[in-house]
């Protein structure tokens, strides 16, 4: 499956929003923490595979109900963690930056001494590095994340430093475990610089000020 196989043209003459599709190539349930651990991967021809991992807990979600009876809107709030798969996630970050038009020279972090990769792996050669993990806030939109084993779940992820003019971003994460598919779908182009900011910070990143 190619990572851009489900891009949708909006017919406005502009490039489509950056919607990315992945296969769930590994899934396991950690009984100790009551957490689903998913490994997501896709082709990105002519590059090598891209992907990342995500941890979705089955406990700690807080339901919010707005409205009444048939008009009630249900949302479920809780923590979600993105994790690196090494080079596959570094390539994903570089691919996102390229799509967004963000030059690698603005944010890349090169280790020292840095050894350039072969030219055929041009994504890795840009020097983007995905964090070890990113903790963010998620909300299940009219879908309960605790039912993820049997039903598709539509999540929105929030990345926030709690500052009024800080780095704030949103992105959709749609997980369909029964079908073995996952979508990382763009919410709005205005969040692009902030999303790259969060996904290029070193180490363990806390993008959830409510944690």
Buried (B, 14 or more C-beta within 10 A) or exposed (E): EEBBEBBEEEEEEEEBBBBBBBBBEEBEEEEEEEBBBBBBBBBBEEBBBBBBBBBBBBEEBEEEEEEEEEEEEBBBBBBBBBBBBEBBBBBBBBBBBBBBEBEBEEBBEEEEEEEEBEEEBBBBBBBBBBBEBBBBBBBBBEBBBBBBEEBBBBBBBBBBBEEEEEBBBBBBBBBBBEEBBBBBBBBEEEBBBBBBBBBBBEEEBBBBEEE
